[in-house]
Amino acid sequence: MSYIGQAPPSAALTASDIADGIISVDKLATNAVTQVKVADDAIALAELKAGTDGELITWDASGNPAAVAAGSSGEFLKSQGAGSVPVFAAAGGDVVKISTTTASGSAAILTIDNCFDDTTYNYYKVFFKGLALASGTSDETRFRLLDSSGSVLTASEWRGAVSAFDVDGSGNSGFRQPGTTIWDLNYLRIHSHDEFDTVDYNTTNVGQSGEMTIFNPENTSYKTIVQWYMNAYNSDASTDACYLQGMGFYDVAGDNRGISFYTNGGDNFYSTFTVTVYGFKA
């Protein structure tokens, strides 16, 4: 550059010498802005690139940023150990709640399909409460299994036994065996008013609850075994309390996937009958 007279002395370029908007993005070299050029806490959420709702930021085995894919509703974040990206998965543990199902008083059957998975669980606990019938004095509550297609098993292959311990209104008590067999039936009898002397149709003072343990429901090499107990009381009846216990097995091994409670004689469940299924690992 030519000058008239002496050239001015050299001076360093300062920020004030550069007008706003002079340097565009295409004038910056690739990787020109390094980590040391970015002040701590300078980048806020608004400066991050948009992502996918539900995903989380992590680092992969090479130390590079990666995204954890969004999971399904009800899943939890699960670590897969060092060197692996975490994932969303169903809650684990040795005891897992599988389902809770309620039948109203207008229903005579409660069926729970797809509640067994023997690749995960060794046996199952079934808790039930509010097992009472709407009106019948001779009706029973019965139990059946669902096969691998979801159909109710109705072959006469149930074997088992039931006993009862009851206390009457005068304080008398004792064990006894129900009069009717539950051998070679197409259902498992859970309780019966006539046999067990429990008032199962009282509208205000009845209470019946209990639990089942179910073994091998999906194991085709073993027969499905069911053990259960339940209690019942009624403050308006001559028999105030009754404790029932029993066991049964379905005499054909099969891939069973669900359960069903139902009443005979066309009666309905009174109030609300609720069944909760848990899976247990050995």
Order of alpha helices (4+ residues) and beta strands (2+ residues): beta-beta-beta-beta-beta-beta-beta-beta-beta-beta-beta-alpha-beta-beta-beta-beta-beta
